[in-house]
Amino acid sequence: MKVVLDSNVIIYAVRFGVDLGALKPAFVPESVRRELETLSRKGGRIGTAARVALRICERFPELPSPTGKADDDLVHYALEGYAVATQDSELRKRIERLGGKVIYLRQNKYFEGIE
């Protein structure tokens, strides 16, 4: 199953040492990468985690951004048949309502929703 990664799931994986390798083949939309670039300019834990997340993103192929907005792009790819890995509960509900597949971190240790 092809998976698209949201910025927050990458940051959570960095913070809690979870291996994103379980989600292969995984892709990162261009808009998610831009969101991480913006977050990486901030200070503190979030900025540091975003900088590490950007380096991790280099391991995954980039998908074009059809809408220019990360959440809308993730919904677009969910409708195209990709599973979406996210920690955003609102986005999860939105995708599930549309019949899309969602993967998320459970107890900051493992991924829920992987078949």
C-alpha positions as a Markdown table, in Angstrom:
| # | Residue | x | y | z |
|---|---|---|---|---|
| 1 | Met | 0.0 | 0.0 | 0.0 |
| 2 | Lys | 1.4 | 3.4 | -1.0 |
| 3 | Val | 1.5 | 5.9 | 1.9 |
| 4 | Val | 1.8 | 9.7 | 2.0 |
| 5 | Leu | 3.3 | 11.3 | 5.1 |
| 6 | Asp | 2.0 | 14.3 | 6.9 |
| 7 | Ser | 4.6 | 16.6 | 8.6 |
| 8 | Asn | 3.3 | 15.8 | 12.1 |
| 9 | Val | 3.7 | 12.1 | 11.8 |
| 10 | Ile | 7.3 | 12.6 | 10.6 |
| 11 | Ile | 8.0 | 14.9 | 13.6 |
| 12 | Tyr | 6.4 | 12.4 | 16.0 |
| 13 | Ala | 8.5 | 9.6 | 14.6 |
| 14 | Val | 11.6 | 11.8 | 15.1 |
| 15 | Arg | 10.7 | 12.8 | 18.7 |
| 16 | Phe | 9.8 | 9.2 | 19.8 |
| 17 | Gly | 12.2 | 7.2 | 17.7 |
| 18 | Val | 9.7 | 5.4 | 15.6 |
| 19 | Asp | 10.9 | 3.8 | 12.4 |
| 20 | Leu | 9.1 | 5.2 | 9.3 |
| 21 | Gly | 10.4 | 2.2 | 7.3 |
| 22 | Ala | 7.3 | 0.3 | 8.2 |
| 23 | Leu | 5.4 | 2.6 | 5.9 |
| 24 | Lys | 7.2 | 1.9 | 2.7 |
| 25 | Pro | 6.5 | 2.7 | 0.0 |
| 26 | Ala | 6.0 | 6.2 | 1.4 |
| 27 | Phe | 5.9 | 9.6 | -0.3 |
| 28 | Val | 6.1 | 13.2 | 0.8 |
| 29 | Pro | 4.0 | 15.8 | -0.9 |
| 30 | Glu | 5.8 | 19.0 | -1.8 |
| 31 | Ser | 3.5 | 21.0 | 0.4 |
| 32 | Val | 4.4 | 18.9 | 3.4 |
| 33 | Arg | 8.1 | 19.5 | 2.8 |
| 34 | Arg | 7.4 | 23.3 | 2.6 |
| 35 | Glu | 5.5 | 23.1 | 5.9 |
| 36 | Leu | 8.5 | 21.4 | 7.5 |
| 37 | Glu | 10.8 | 24.1 | 6.1 |
| 38 | Thr | 8.7 | 26.7 | 7.7 |
| 39 | Leu | 8.6 | 24.9 | 11.0 |
| 40 | Ser | 12.4 | 24.3 | 10.9 |
| 41 | Arg | 13.0 | 28.1 | 11.1 |
| 42 | Lys | 11.4 | 28.1 | 14.5 |
| 43 | Gly | 13.4 | 27.6 | 17.7 |
| 44 | Gly | 13.0 | 25.0 | 20.3 |
| 45 | Arg | 12.1 | 21.3 | 20.1 |
| 46 | Ile | 9.7 | 21.8 | 17.2 |
| 47 | Gly | 12.2 | 23.6 | 15.0 |
| 48 | Thr | 14.9 | 21.0 | 15.8 |
| 49 | Ala | 12.5 | 18.1 | 15.1 |
| 50 | Ala | 11.4 | 19.7 | 11.8 |
| 51 | Arg | 15.0 | 20.1 | 10.7 |
| 52 | Val | 15.6 | 16.4 | 11.4 |
| 53 | Ala | 12.3 | 15.5 | 9.7 |
| 54 | Leu | 13.5 | 17.4 | 6.6 |
| 55 | Arg | 16.6 | 15.2 | 6.4 |
| 56 | Ile | 14.4 | 12.1 | 6.8 |
| 57 | Cys | 12.2 | 13.4 | 4.0 |
| 58 | Glu | 15.1 | 13.1 | 1.6 |
| 59 | Arg | 14.7 | 9.3 | 1.8 |
| 60 | Phe | 11.3 | 9.4 | 0.3 |
| 61 | Pro | 10.2 | 10.4 | -3.2 |
| 62 | Glu | 8.4 | 13.8 | -3.5 |
| 63 | Leu | 4.9 | 14.1 | -4.9 |
| 64 | Pro | 3.6 | 17.2 | -6.6 |
| 65 | Ser | 1.3 | 19.6 | -4.7 |
| 66 | Pro | -2.0 | 19.7 | -6.6 |
| 67 | Thr | -3.6 | 22.2 | -4.3 |
| 68 | Gly | -0.7 | 24.0 | -2.6 |
| 69 | Lys | -2.0 | 23.2 | 0.9 |
| 70 | Ala | -0.7 | 20.2 | 2.8 |
| 71 | Asp | -4.0 | 19.0 | 4.3 |
| 72 | Asp | -5.8 | 19.4 | 0.9 |
| 73 | Asp | -3.0 | 17.6 | -0.9 |
| 74 | Leu | -3.2 | 14.7 | 1.6 |
| 75 | Val | -7.0 | 14.4 | 1.1 |
| 76 | His | -6.4 | 14.5 | -2.7 |
| 77 | Tyr | -3.9 | 11.6 | -2.5 |
| 78 | Ala | -6.2 | 9.7 | -0.1 |
| 79 | Leu | -8.9 | 9.9 | -2.8 |
| 80 | Glu | -6.3 | 8.6 | -5.3 |
| 81 | Gly | -5.9 | 5.4 | -3.2 |
| 82 | Tyr | -2.9 | 6.3 | -1.0 |
| 83 | Ala | -3.1 | 5.7 | 2.7 |
| 84 | Val | -2.3 | 8.9 | 4.7 |
| 85 | Ala | -0.1 | 8.8 | 7.8 |
| 86 | Thr | -1.0 | 11.6 | 10.1 |
| 87 | Gln | -1.5 | 12.5 | 13.8 |
| 88 | Asp | -4.0 | 15.3 | 13.0 |
| 89 | Ser | -7.4 | 14.1 | 14.3 |
| 90 | Glu | -9.4 | 16.5 | 12.2 |
| 91 | Leu | -7.6 | 15.5 | 9.0 |
| 92 | Arg | -8.1 | 11.8 | 10.0 |
| 93 | Lys | -11.8 | 12.3 | 10.4 |
| 94 | Arg | -12.0 | 14.2 | 7.1 |
| 95 | Ile | -10.2 | 11.4 | 5.2 |
| 96 | Glu | -12.2 | 8.6 | 6.9 |
| 97 | Arg | -15.5 | 10.4 | 6.0 |
| 98 | Leu | -14.5 | 10.3 | 2.4 |
| 99 | Gly | -13.6 | 6.6 | 2.6 |
| 100 | Gly | -9.8 | 7.0 | 2.7 |
| 101 | Lys | -7.4 | 5.0 | 4.7 |
| 102 | Val | -5.5 | 6.6 | 7.6 |
| 103 | Ile | -2.4 | 5.4 | 9.5 |
| 104 | Tyr | -1.4 | 7.0 | 12.8 |
| 105 | Leu | 1.0 | 6.5 | 15.7 |
| 106 | Arg | -0.5 | 4.6 | 18.7 |
| 107 | Gln | 1.0 | 5.2 | 22.1 |
| 108 | Asn | 4.0 | 6.9 | 20.3 |
| 109 | Lys | 5.3 | 3.5 | 19.6 |
| 110 | Tyr | 3.7 | 1.8 | 16.6 |
| 111 | Phe | 1.6 | 2.5 | 13.6 |
| 112 | Glu | -2.1 | 1.7 | 13.7 |
| 113 | Gly | -4.0 | 1.1 | 10.4 |
| 114 | Ile | -1.3 | -0.8 | 8.6 |
| 115 | Glu | -2.6 | -3.9 | 6.9 |
